[in-house]
């Protein structure tokens, strides 16, 4: 199962003027997308490659690096 970057429930400029479109683009489009990509590359070829993101975060037997990137993507 490939973990997907969940779409935002609002446009990137939907939190303006409190959070700018540029800031949202950076955090959602780069940081969050990077966490999702990291999870996908880390689970490839492992016992977790068909697990949901929630199952990976909840699993006690995942390596700490996988837990960290999974928890960041889930958050």
mmCIF file of the N, C-alpha and C atoms, coordinates in Angstrom:
data_MODEL
# 
_entry.id   MODEL 
# 
loop_
_atom_site.group_PDB 
_atom_site.id 
_atom_site.type_symbol 
_atom_site.label_atom_id 
_atom_site.label_alt_id 
_atom_site.label_comp_id 
_atom_site.label_asym_id 
_atom_site.label_entity_id 
_atom_site.label_seq_id 
_atom_site.pdbx_PDB_ins_code 
_atom_site.Cartn_x 
_atom_site.Cartn_y 
_atom_site.Cartn_z 
_atom_site.occupancy 
_atom_site.B_iso_or_equiv 
_atom_site.pdbx_formal_charge 
_atom_site.auth_seq_id 
_atom_site.auth_comp_id 
_atom_site.auth_asym_id 
_atom_site.auth_atom_id 
_atom_site.pdbx_PDB_model_num 
ATOM 1   N N  . UNK A 1 1  ? 0.855   -1.174 0.000  1.00 0.00 ? 1  UNK A N  1 
ATOM 2   C CA . UNK A 1 1  ? 0.000   0.000  0.000  1.00 0.00 ? 1  UNK A CA 1 
ATOM 3   C C  . UNK A 1 1  ? 0.898   1.233  0.000  1.00 0.00 ? 1  UNK A C  1 
ATOM 4   N N  . UNK A 1 2  ? 0.660   2.101  -0.915 1.00 0.00 ? 2  UNK A N  1 
ATOM 5   C CA . UNK A 1 2  ? 1.397   3.358  -0.947 1.00 0.00 ? 2  UNK A CA 1 
ATOM 6   C C  . UNK A 1 2  ? 0.652   4.373  -0.092 1.00 0.00 ? 2  UNK A C  1 
ATOM 7   N N  . UNK A 1 3  ? 1.383   5.007  0.799  1.00 0.00 ? 3  UNK A N  1 
ATOM 8   C CA . UNK A 1 3  ? 0.802   6.048  1.634  1.00 0.00 ? 3  UNK A CA 1 
ATOM 9   C C  . UNK A 1 3  ? 0.641   7.293  0.759  1.00 0.00 ? 3  UNK A C  1 
ATOM 10  N N  . UNK A 1 4  ? -0.519  7.898  0.795  1.00 0.00 ? 4  UNK A N  1 
ATOM 11  C CA . UNK A 1 4  ? -0.820  9.066  -0.037 1.00 0.00 ? 4  UNK A CA 1 
ATOM 12  C C  . UNK A 1 4  ? -0.813  10.342 0.796  1.00 0.00 ? 4  UNK A C  1 
ATOM 13  N N  . UNK A 1 5  ? -0.412  11.414 0.184  1.00 0.00 ? 5  UNK A N  1 
ATOM 14  C CA . UNK A 1 5  ? -0.497  12.727 0.815  1.00 0.00 ? 5  UNK A CA 1 
ATOM 15  C C  . UNK A 1 5  ? -1.964  13.143 0.791  1.00 0.00 ? 5  UNK A C  1 
ATOM 16  N N  . UNK A 1 6  ? -2.563  13.243 1.958  1.00 0.00 ? 6  UNK A N  1 
ATOM 17  C CA . UNK A 1 6  ? -3.985  13.590 2.038  1.00 0.00 ? 6  UNK A CA 1 
ATOM 18  C C  . UNK A 1 6  ? -4.202  15.025 1.561  1.00 0.00 ? 6  UNK A C  1 
ATOM 19  N N  . UNK A 1 7  ? -5.250  15.233 0.779  1.00 0.00 ? 7  UNK A N  1 
ATOM 20  C CA . UNK A 1 7  ? -5.518  16.603 0.328  1.00 0.00 ? 7  UNK A CA 1 
ATOM 21  C C  . UNK A 1 7  ? -5.978  17.475 1.490  1.00 0.00 ? 7  UNK A C  1 
ATOM 22  N N  . UNK A 1 8  ? -5.642  18.732 1.409  1.00 0.00 ? 8  UNK A N  1 
ATOM 23  C CA . UNK A 1 8  ? -6.112  19.676 2.418  1.00 0.00 ? 8  UNK A CA 1 
ATOM 24  C C  . UNK A 1 8  ? -7.605  19.924 2.213  1.00 0.00 ? 8  UNK A C  1 
ATOM 25  N N  . UNK A 1 9  ? -8.353  20.156 3.282  1.00 0.00 ? 9  UNK A N  1 
ATOM 26  C CA . UNK A 1 9  ? -9.785  20.418 3.135  1.00 0.00 ? 9  UNK A CA 1 
ATOM 27  C C  . UNK A 1 9  ? -10.097 21.873 2.768  1.00 0.00 ? 9  UNK A C  1 
ATOM 28  N N  . UNK A 1 10 ? -9.069  22.609 2.398  1.00 0.00 ? 10 UNK A N  1 
ATOM 29  C CA . UNK A 1 10 ? -9.209  24.021 2.037  1.00 0.00 ? 10 UNK A CA 1 
ATOM 30  C C  . UNK A 1 10 ? -8.068  24.368 1.090  1.00 0.00 ? 10 UNK A C  1 
ATOM 31  N N  . UNK A 1 11 ? -8.189  25.459 0.339  1.00 0.00 ? 11 UNK A N  1 
ATOM 32  C CA . UNK A 1 11 ? -7.097  25.857 -0.559 1.00 0.00 ? 11 UNK A CA 1 
ATOM 33  C C  . UNK A 1 11 ? -5.881  26.319 0.243  1.00 0.00 ? 11 UNK A C  1 
ATOM 34  N N  . UNK A 1 12 ? -4.736  26.340 -0.407 1.00 0.00 ? 12 UNK A N  1 
ATOM 35  C CA . UNK A 1 12 ? -3.502  26.752 0.275  1.00 0.00 ? 12 UNK A CA 1 
ATOM 36  C C  . UNK A 1 12 ? -3.590  28.154 0.854  1.00 0.00 ? 12 UNK A C  1 
ATOM 37  N N  . UNK A 1 13 ? -4.418  28.995 0.276  1.00 0.00 ? 13 UNK A N  1 
ATOM 38  C CA . UNK A 1 13 ? -4.569  30.349 0.818  1.00 0.00 ? 13 UNK A CA 1 
ATOM 39  C C  . UNK A 1 13 ? -5.771  30.460 1.763  1.00 0.00 ? 13 UNK A C  1 
ATOM 40  N N  . UNK A 1 14 ? -6.342  29.337 2.143  1.00 0.00 ? 14 UNK A N  1 
ATOM 41  C CA . UNK A 1 14 ? -7.541  29.325 2.959  1.00 0.00 ? 14 UNK A CA 1 
ATOM 42  C C  . UNK A 1 14 ? -7.355  29.756 4.402  1.00 0.00 ? 14 UNK A C  1 
ATOM 43  N N  . UNK A 1 15 ? -6.128  29.844 4.872  1.00 0.00 ? 15 UNK A N  1 
ATOM 44  C CA . UNK A 1 15 ? -5.875  30.274 6.248  1.00 0.00 ? 15 UNK A CA 1 
ATOM 45  C C  . UNK A 1 15 ? -5.340  31.697 6.322  1.00 0.00 ? 15 UNK A C  1 
ATOM 46  N N  . UNK A 1 16 ? -5.247  32.346 5.161  1.00 0.00 ? 16 UNK A N  1 
ATOM 47  C CA . UNK A 1 16 ? -4.786  33.735 5.128  1.00 0.00 ? 16 UNK A CA 1 
ATOM 48  C C  . UNK A 1 16 ? -5.826  34.620 5.806  1.00 0.00 ? 16 UNK A C  1 
ATOM 49  N N  . UNK A 1 17 ? -5.436  35.640 6.447  1.00 0.00 ? 17 UNK A N  1 
ATOM 50  C CA . UNK A 1 17 ? -4.113  36.247 6.532  1.00 0.00 ? 17 UNK A CA 1 
ATOM 51  C C  . UNK A 1 17 ? -3.258  35.697 7.676  1.00 0.00 ? 17 UNK A C  1 
ATOM 52  N N  . UNK A 1 18 ? -3.772  34.722 8.420  1.00 0.00 ? 18 UNK A N  1 
ATOM 53  C CA . UNK A 1 18 ? -3.028  34.214 9.576  1.00 0.00 ? 18 UNK A CA 1 
ATOM 54  C C  . UNK A 1 18 ? -1.833  33.356 9.169  1.00 0.00 ? 18 UNK A C  1 
ATOM 55  N N  . UNK A 1 19 ? -2.033  32.514 8.177  1.00 0.00 ? 19 UNK A N  1 
ATOM 56  C CA . UNK A 1 19 ? -0.950  31.705 7.623  1.00 0.00 ? 19 UNK A CA 1 
ATOM 57  C C  . UNK A 1 19 ? -0.979  31.930 6.119  1.00 0.00 ? 19 UNK A C  1 
ATOM 58  N N  . UNK A 1 20 ? 0.144   32.352 5.572  1.00 0.00 ? 20 UNK A N  1 
ATOM 59  C CA . UNK A 1 20 ? 0.181   32.716 4.152  1.00 0.00 ? 20 UNK A CA 1 
ATOM 60  C C  . UNK A 1 20 ? 0.166   31.477 3.249  1.00 0.00 ? 20 UNK A C  1 
ATOM 61  N N  . UNK A 1 21 ? -0.233  31.702 2.009  1.00 0.00 ? 21 UNK A N  1 
ATOM 62  C CA . UNK A 1 21 ? -0.205  30.637 1.011  1.00 0.00 ? 21 UNK A CA 1 
ATOM 63  C C  . UNK A 1 21 ? 1.216   30.118 0.828  1.00 0.00 ? 21 UNK A C  1 
ATOM 64  N N  . UNK A 1 22 ? 2.186   30.999 0.870  1.00 0.00 ? 22 UNK A N  1 
ATOM 65  C CA . UNK A 1 22 ? 3.591   30.599 0.720  1.00 0.00 ? 22 UNK A CA 1 
ATOM 66  C C  . UNK A 1 22 ? 4.008   29.662 1.854  1.00 0.00 ? 22 UNK A C  1 
ATOM 67  N N  . UNK A 1 23 ? 3.626   29.999 3.081  1.00 0.00 ? 23 UNK A N  1 
ATOM 68  C CA . UNK A 1 23 ? 3.958   29.155 4.226  1.00 0.00 ? 23 UNK A CA 1 
ATOM 69  C C  . UNK A 1 23 ? 3.267   27.798 4.112  1.00 0.00 ? 23 UNK A C  1 
ATOM 70  N N  . UNK A 1 24 ? 1.998   27.804 3.729  1.00 0.00 ? 24 UNK A N  1 
ATOM 71  C CA . UNK A 1 24 ? 1.266   26.545 3.573  1.00 0.00 ? 24 UNK A CA 1 
ATOM 72  C C  . UNK A 1 24 ? 1.889   25.690 2.473  1.00 0.00 ? 24 UNK A C  1 
ATOM 73  N N  . UNK A 1 25 ? 2.268   26.314 1.368  1.00 0.00 ? 25 UNK A N  1 
ATOM 74  C CA . UNK A 1 25 ? 2.920   25.584 0.280  1.00 0.00 ? 25 UNK A CA 1 
ATOM 75  C C  . UNK A 1 25 ? 4.198   24.925 0.756  1.00 0.00 ? 25 UNK A C  1 
ATOM 76  N N  . UNK A 1 26 ? 4.958   25.662 1.521  1.00 0.00 ? 26 UNK A N  1 
ATOM 77  C CA . UNK A 1 26 ? 6.232   25.137 2.019  1.00 0.00 ? 26 UNK A CA 1 
ATOM 78  C C  . UNK A 1 26 ? 6.000   23.981 2.986  1.00 0.00 ? 26 UNK A C  1 
ATOM 79  N N  . UNK A 1 27 ? 5.130   24.162 3.956  1.00 0.00 ? 27 UNK A N  1 
ATOM 80  C CA . UNK A 1 27 ? 4.942   23.133 4.978  1.00 0.00 ? 27 UNK A CA 1 
ATOM 81  C C  . UNK A 1 27 ? 4.172   21.921 4.460  1.00 0.00 ? 27 UNK A C  1 
ATOM 82  N N  . UNK A 1 28 ? 3.134   22.149 3.685  1.00 0.00 ? 28 UNK A N  1 
ATOM 83  C CA . UNK A 1 28 ? 2.349   21.033 3.158  1.00 0.00 ? 28 UNK A CA 1 
ATOM 84  C C  . UNK A 1 28 ? 3.047   20.399 1.954  1.00 0.00 ? 28 UNK A C  1 
ATOM 85  N N  . UNK A 1 29 ? 3.466   21.232 1.023  1.00 0.00 ? 29 UNK A N  1 
ATOM 86  C CA . UNK A 1 29 ? 4.025   20.739 -0.228 1.00 0.00 ? 29 UNK A CA 1 
ATOM 87  C C  . UNK A 1 29 ? 5.440   20.214 -0.143 1.00 0.00 ? 29 UNK A C  1 
ATOM 88  N N  . UNK A 1 30 ? 6.179   20.641 0.865  1.00 0.00 ? 30 UNK A N  1 
ATOM 89  C CA . UNK A 1 30 ? 7.559   20.170 0.998  1.00 0.00 ? 30 UNK A CA 1 
ATOM 90  C C  . UNK A 1 30 ? 7.743   19.318 2.245  1.00 0.00 ? 30 UNK A C  1 
ATOM 91  N N  . UNK A 1 31 ? 7.461   19.878 3.423  1.00 0.00 ? 31 UNK A N  1 
ATOM 92  C CA . UNK A 1 31 ? 7.680   19.116 4.658  1.00 0.00 ? 31 UNK A CA 1 
ATOM 93  C C  . UNK A 1 31 ? 6.782   17.885 4.728  1.00 0.00 ? 31 UNK A C  1 
ATOM 94  N N  . UNK A 1 32 ? 5.483   18.116 4.685  1.00 0.00 ? 32 UNK A N  1 
ATOM 95  C CA . UNK A 1 32 ? 4.549   17.005 4.852  1.00 0.00 ? 32 UNK A CA 1 
ATOM 96  C C  . UNK A 1 32 ? 4.695   15.995 3.711  1.00 0.00 ? 32 UNK A C  1 
ATOM 97  N N  . UNK A 1 33 ? 4.824   16.477 2.492  1.00 0.00 ? 33 UNK A N  1 
ATOM 98  C CA . UNK A 1 33 ? 5.020   15.580 1.350  1.00 0.00 ? 33 UNK A CA 1 
ATOM 99  C C  . UNK A 1 33 ? 6.314   14.789 1.502  1.00 0.00 ? 33 UNK A C  1 
ATOM 100 N N  . UNK A 1 34 ? 7.326   15.410 2.075  1.00 0.00 ? 34 UNK A N  1 
ATOM 101 C CA . UNK A 1 34 ? 8.591   14.719 2.318  1.00 0.00 ? 34 UNK A CA 1 
ATOM 102 C C  . UNK A 1 34 ? 8.455   13.598 3.331  1.00 0.00 ? 34 UNK A C  1 
ATOM 103 N N  . UNK A 1 35 ? 7.659   13.820 4.375  1.00 0.00 ? 35 UNK A N  1 
ATOM 104 C CA . UNK A 1 35 ? 7.426   12.766 5.372  1.00 0.00 ? 35 UNK A CA 1 
ATOM 105 C C  . UNK A 1 35 ? 6.712   11.579 4.731  1.00 0.00 ? 35 UNK A C  1 
ATOM 106 N N  . UNK A 1 36 ? 5.726   11.852 3.904  1.00 0.00 ? 36 UNK A N  1 
ATOM 107 C CA . UNK A 1 36 ? 4.990   10.786 3.225  1.00 0.00 ? 36 UNK A CA 1 
ATOM 108 C C  . UNK A 1 36 ? 5.924   10.015 2.288  1.00 0.00 ? 36 UNK A C  1 
ATOM 109 N N  . UNK A 1 37 ? 6.738   10.715 1.532  1.00 0.00 ? 37 UNK A N  1 
ATOM 110 C CA . UNK A 1 37 ? 7.695   10.056 0.635  1.00 0.00 ? 37 UNK A CA 1 
ATOM 111 C C  . UNK A 1 37 ? 8.690   9.219  1.423  1.00 0.00 ? 37 UNK A C  1 
ATOM 112 N N  . UNK A 1 38 ? 9.113   9.718  2.569  1.00 0.00 ? 38 UNK A N  1 
ATOM 113 C CA . UNK A 1 38 ? 10.053  8.987  3.417  1.00 0.00 ? 38 UNK A CA 1 
ATOM 114 C C  . UNK A 1 38 ? 9.434   7.694  3.939  1.00 0.00 ? 38 UNK A C  1 
ATOM 115 N N  . UNK A 1 39 ? 8.180   7.755  4.340  1.00 0.00 ? 39 UNK A N  1 
ATOM 116 C CA . UNK A 1 39 ? 7.489   6.538  4.787  1.00 0.00 ? 39 UNK A CA 1 
ATOM 117 C C  . UNK A 1 39 ? 7.457   5.525  3.652  1.00 0.00 ? 39 UNK A C  1 
ATOM 118 N N  . UNK A 1 40 ? 7.059   5.955  2.472  1.00 0.00 ? 40 UNK A N  1 
ATOM 119 C CA . UNK A 1 40 ? 6.951   5.035  1.338  1.00 0.00 ? 40 UNK A CA 1 
ATOM 120 C C  . UNK A 1 40 ? 8.288   4.405  0.981  1.00 0.00 ? 40 UNK A C  1 
ATOM 121 N N  . UNK A 1 41 ? 9.355   5.169  1.011  1.00 0.00 ? 41 UNK A N  1 
ATOM 122 C CA . UNK A 1 41 ? 10.661  4.587  0.683  1.00 0.00 ? 41 UNK A CA 1 
ATOM 123 C C  . UNK A 1 41 ? 11.161  3.678  1.803  1.00 0.00 ? 41 UNK A C  1 
ATOM 124 N N  . UNK A 1 42 ? 10.795  3.975  3.045  1.00 0.00 ? 42 UNK A N  1 
ATOM 125 C CA . UNK A 1 42 ? 11.247  3.171  4.177  1.00 0.00 ? 42 UNK A CA 1 
ATOM 126 C C  . UNK A 1 42 ? 10.497  1.844  4.270  1.00 0.00 ? 42 UNK A C  1 
ATOM 127 N N  . UNK A 1 43 ? 9.226   1.807  3.892  1.00 0.00 ? 43 UNK A N  1 
ATOM 128 C CA . UNK A 1 43 ? 8.453   0.567  4.016  1.00 0.00 ? 43 UNK A CA 1 
ATOM 129 C C  . UNK A 1 43 ? 8.600   -0.356 2.810  1.00 0.00 ? 43 UNK A C  1 
ATOM 130 N N  . UNK A 1 44 ? 9.150   0.134  1.717  1.00 0.00 ? 44 UNK A N  1 
ATOM 131 C CA . UNK A 1 44 ? 9.289   -0.688 0.512  1.00 0.00 ? 44 UNK A CA 1 
ATOM 132 C C  . UNK A 1 44 ? 10.103  -1.944 0.823  1.00 0.00 ? 44 UNK A C  1 
ATOM 133 N N  . UNK A 1 45 ? 9.542   -3.091 0.492  1.00 0.00 ? 45 UNK A N  1 
ATOM 134 C CA . UNK A 1 45 ? 10.238  -4.356 0.686  1.00 0.00 ? 45 UNK A CA 1 
ATOM 135 C C  . UNK A 1 45 ? 10.251  -4.870 2.114  1.00 0.00 ? 45 UNK A C  1 
ATOM 136 N N  . UNK A 1 46 ? 9.467   -4.263 2.997  1.00 0.00 ? 46 UNK A N  1 
ATOM 137 C CA . UNK A 1 46 ? 9.416   -4.717 4.389  1.00 0.00 ? 46 UNK A CA 1 
ATOM 138 C C  . UNK A 1 46 ? 8.048   -5.331 4.686  1.00 0.00 ? 46 UNK A C  1 
ATOM 139 N N  . UNK A 1 47 ? 7.918   -5.874 5.879  1.00 0.00 ? 47 UNK A N  1 
ATOM 140 C CA . UNK A 1 47 ? 6.643   -6.447 6.308  1.00 0.00 ? 47 UNK A CA 1 
ATOM 141 C C  . UNK A 1 47 ? 5.558   -5.382 6.433  1.00 0.00 ? 47 UNK A C  1 
ATOM 142 N N  . UNK A 1 48 ? 5.953   -4.129 6.458  1.00 0.00 ? 48 UNK A N  1 
ATOM 143 C CA . UNK A 1 48 ? 4.994   -3.036 6.633  1.00 0.00 ? 48 UNK A CA 1 
ATOM 144 C C  . UNK A 1 48 ? 4.539   -2.406 5.320  1.00 0.00 ? 48 UNK A C  1 
ATOM 145 N N  . UNK A 1 49 ? 5.008   -2.917 4.186  1.00 0.00 ? 49 UNK A N  1 
ATOM 146 C CA . UNK A 1 49 ? 4.702   -2.233 2.927  1.00 0.00 ? 49 UNK A CA 1 
ATOM 147 C C  . UNK A 1 49 ? 3.229   -2.276 2.538  1.00 0.00 ? 49 UNK A C  1 
ATOM 148 N N  . UNK A 1 50 ? 2.443   -3.145 3.128  1.00 0.00 ? 50 UNK A N  1 
ATOM 149 C CA . UNK A 1 50 ? 1.007   -3.181 2.836  1.00 0.00 ? 50 UNK A CA 1 
ATOM 150 C C  . UNK A 1 50 ? 0.164   -2.662 3.991  1.00 0.00 ? 50 UNK A C  1 
ATOM 151 N N  . UNK A 1 51 ? 0.808   -2.097 4.994  1.00 0.00 ? 51 UNK A N  1 
ATOM 152 C CA . UNK A 1 51 ? 0.098   -1.588 6.168  1.00 0.00 ? 51 UNK A CA 1 
ATOM 153 C C  . UNK A 1 51 ? -0.371  -0.156 5.940  1.00 0.00 ? 51 UNK A C  1 
ATOM 154 N N  . UNK A 1 52 ? -1.414  0.208  6.655  1.00 0.00 ? 52 UNK A N  1 
ATOM 155 C CA . UNK A 1 52 ? -1.878  1.597  6.612  1.00 0.00 ? 52 UNK A CA 1 
ATOM 156 C C  . UNK A 1 52 ? -0.943  2.448  7.468  1.00 0.00 ? 52 UNK A C  1 
ATOM 157 N N  . UNK A 1 53 ? -0.995  3.730  7.273  1.00 0.00 ? 53 UNK A N  1 
ATOM 158 C CA . UNK A 1 53 ? -0.178  4.640  8.070  1.00 0.00 ? 53 UNK A CA 1 
ATOM 159 C C  . UNK A 1 53 ? -0.520  4.499  9.552  1.00 0.00 ? 53 UNK A C  1 
ATOM 160 N N  . UNK A 1 54 ? -1.802  4.378  9.867  1.00 0.00 ? 54 UNK A N  1 
ATOM 161 C CA . UNK A 1 54 ? -2.227  4.223  11.259 1.00 0.00 ? 54 UNK A CA 1 
ATOM 162 C C  . UNK A 1 54 ? -1.664  2.945  11.869 1.00 0.00 ? 54 UNK A C  1 
ATOM 163 N N  . UNK A 1 55 ? -1.656  1.845  11.097 1.00 0.00 ? 55 UNK A N  1 
ATOM 164 C CA . UNK A 1 55 ? -1.114  0.585  11.603 1.00 0.00 ? 55 UNK A CA 1 
ATOM 165 C C  . UNK A 1 55 ? 0.389   0.673  11.835 1.00 0.00 ? 55 UNK A C  1 
ATOM 166 N N  . UNK A 1 56 ? 1.085   1.381  10.965 1.00 0.00 ? 56 UNK A N  1 
ATOM 167 C CA . UNK A 1 56 ? 2.533   1.535  11.136 1.00 0.00 ? 56 UNK A CA 1 
ATOM 168 C C  . UNK A 1 56 ? 2.828   2.332  12.397 1.00 0.00 ? 56 UNK A C  1 
ATOM 169 N N  . UNK A 1 57 ? 2.114   3.423  12.607 1.00 0.00 ? 57 UNK A N  1 
ATOM 170 C CA . UNK A 1 57 ? 2.335   4.255  13.795 1.00 0.00 ? 57 UNK A CA 1 
ATOM 171 C C  . UNK A 1 57 ? 2.023   3.465  15.060 1.00 0.00 ? 57 UNK A C  1 
ATOM 172 N N  . UNK A 1 58 ? 0.988   2.637  15.025 1.00 0.00 ? 58 UNK A N  1 
ATOM 173 C CA . UNK A 1 58 ? 0.568   1.888  16.209 1.00 0.00 ? 58 UNK A CA 1 
ATOM 174 C C  . UNK A 1 58 ? 1.427   0.654  16.482 1.00 0.00 ? 58 UNK A C  1 
ATOM 175 N N  . UNK A 1 59 ? 2.157   0.171  15.485 1.00 0.00 ? 59 UNK A N  1 
ATOM 176 C CA . UNK A 1 59 ? 2.940   -1.056 15.652 1.00 0.00 ? 59 UNK A CA 1 
ATOM 177 C C  . UNK A 1 59 ? 4.109   -0.845 16.603 1.00 0.00 ? 59 UNK A C  1 
ATOM 178 N N  . UNK A 1 60 ? 4.325   -1.834 17.449 1.00 0.00 ? 60 UNK A N  1 
ATOM 179 C CA . UNK A 1 60 ? 5.420   -1.752 18.420 1.00 0.00 ? 60 UNK A CA 1 
ATOM 180 C C  . UNK A 1 60 ? 6.740   -2.220 17.827 1.00 0.00 ? 60 UNK A C  1 
ATOM 181 N N  . UNK A 1 61 ? 6.677   -2.932 16.702 1.00 0.00 ? 61 UNK A N  1 
ATOM 182 C CA . UNK A 1 61 ? 7.888   -3.542 16.166 1.00 0.00 ? 61 UNK A CA 1 
ATOM 183 C C  . UNK A 1 61 ? 8.523   -2.777 15.008 1.00 0.00 ? 61 UNK A C  1 
ATOM 184 N N  . UNK A 1 62 ? 8.125   -1.544 14.790 1.00 0.00 ? 62 UNK A N  1 
ATOM 185 C CA . UNK A 1 62 ? 8.728   -0.783 13.694 1.00 0.00 ? 62 UNK A CA 1 
ATOM 186 C C  . UNK A 1 62 ? 10.025  -0.128 14.162 1.00 0.00 ? 62 UNK A C  1 
ATOM 187 N N  . UNK A 1 63 ? 11.014  -0.056 13.283 1.00 0.00 ? 63 UNK A N  1 
ATOM 188 C CA . UNK A 1 63 ? 12.253  0.648  13.651 1.00 0.00 ? 63 UNK A CA 1 
ATOM 189 C C  . UNK A 1 63 ? 11.960  2.112  13.975 1.00 0.00 ? 63 UNK A C  1 
ATOM 190 N N  . UNK A 1 64 ? 12.768  2.695  14.816 1.00 0.00 ? 64 UNK A N  1 
ATOM 191 C CA . UNK A 1 64 ? 12.499  4.070  15.264 1.00 0.00 ? 64 UNK A CA 1 
ATOM 192 C C  . UNK A 1 64 ? 12.467  5.062  14.105 1.00 0.00 ? 64 UNK A C  1 
ATOM 193 N N  . UNK A 1 65 ? 13.315  4.883  13.096 1.00 0.00 ? 65 UNK A N  1 
ATOM 194 C CA . UNK A 1 65 ? 13.306  5.806  11.948 1.00 0.00 ? 65 UNK A CA 1 
ATOM 195 C C  . UNK A 1 65 ? 11.968  5.731  11.216 1.00 0.00 ? 65 UNK A C  1 
ATOM 196 N N  . UNK A 1 66 ? 11.425  4.530  11.067 1.00 0.00 ? 66 UNK A N  1 
ATOM 197 C CA . UNK A 1 66 ? 10.125  4.373  10.413 1.00 0.00 ? 66 UNK A CA 1 
ATOM 198 C C  . UNK A 1 66 ? 9.025   4.967  11.280 1.00 0.00 ? 66 UNK A C  1 
ATOM 199 N N  . UNK A 1 67 ? 9.090   4.744  12.575 1.00 0.00 ? 67 UNK A N  1 
ATOM 200 C CA . UNK A 1 67 ? 8.086   5.335  13.462 1.00 0.00 ? 67 UNK A CA 1 
ATOM 201 C C  . UNK A 1 67 ? 8.123   6.855  13.365 1.00 0.00 ? 67 UNK A C  1 
ATOM 202 N N  . UNK A 1 68 ? 9.321   7.431  13.401 1.00 0.00 ? 68 UNK A N  1 
ATOM 203 C CA . UNK A 1 68 ? 9.444   8.894  13.372 1.00 0.00 ? 68 UNK A CA 1 
ATOM 204 C C  . UNK A 1 68 ? 8.843   9.490  12.103 1.00 0.00 ? 68 UNK A C  1 
ATOM 205 N N  . UNK A 1 69 ? 9.209   8.973  10.941 1.00 0.00 ? 69 UNK A N  1 
ATOM 206 C CA . UNK A 1 69 ? 8.674   9.558  9.702  1.00 0.00 ? 69 UNK A CA 1 
ATOM 207 C C  . UNK A 1 69 ? 7.188   9.248  9.559  1.00 0.00 ? 69 UNK A C  1 
ATOM 208 N N  . UNK A 1 70 ? 6.741   8.095  10.036 1.00 0.00 ? 70 UNK A N  1 
ATOM 209 C CA . UNK A 1 70 ? 5.316   7.756  9.974  1.00 0.00 ? 70 UNK A CA 1 
ATOM 210 C C  . UNK A 1 70 ? 4.498   8.657  10.884 1.00 0.00 ? 70 UNK A C  1 
ATOM 211 N N  . UNK A 1 71 ? 4.986   8.882  12.085 1.00 0.00 ? 71 UNK A N  1 
ATOM 212 C CA . UNK A 1 71 ? 4.272   9.747  13.025 1.00 0.00 ? 71 UNK A CA 1 
ATOM 213 C C  . UNK A 1 71 ? 4.206   11.180 12.498 1.00 0.00 ? 71 UNK A C  1 
ATOM 214 N N  . UNK A 1 72 ? 5.280   11.639 11.861 1.00 0.00 ? 72 UNK A N  1 
ATOM 215 C CA . UNK A 1 72 ? 5.272   12.986 11.289 1.00 0.00 ? 72 UNK A CA 1 
ATOM 216 C C  . UNK A 1 72 ? 4.275   13.075 10.139 1.00 0.00 ? 72 UNK A C  1 
ATOM 217 N N  . UNK A 1 73 ? 4.206   12.049 9.308  1.00 0.00 ? 73 UNK A N  1 
ATOM 218 C CA . UNK A 1 73 ? 3.249   12.046 8.198  1.00 0.00 ? 73 UNK A CA 1 
ATOM 219 C C  . UNK A 1 73 ? 1.822   11.958 8.716  1.00 0.00 ? 73 UNK A C  1 
ATOM 220 N N  . UNK A 1 74 ? 1.608   11.192 9.769  1.00 0.00 ? 74 UNK A N  1 
ATOM 221 C CA . UNK A 1 74 ? 0.270   11.038 10.337 1.00 0.00 ? 74 UNK A CA 1 
ATOM 222 C C  . UNK A 1 74 ? -0.196  12.324 11.003 1.00 0.00 ? 74 UNK A C  1 
ATOM 223 N N  . UNK A 1 75 ? 0.738   13.009 11.650 1.00 0.00 ? 75 UNK A N  1 
ATOM 224 C CA . UNK A 1 75 ? 0.403   14.231 12.370 1.00 0.00 ? 75 UNK A CA 1 
ATOM 225 C C  . UNK A 1 75 ? 0.045   15.318 11.392 1.00 0.00 ? 75 UNK A C  1 
# 
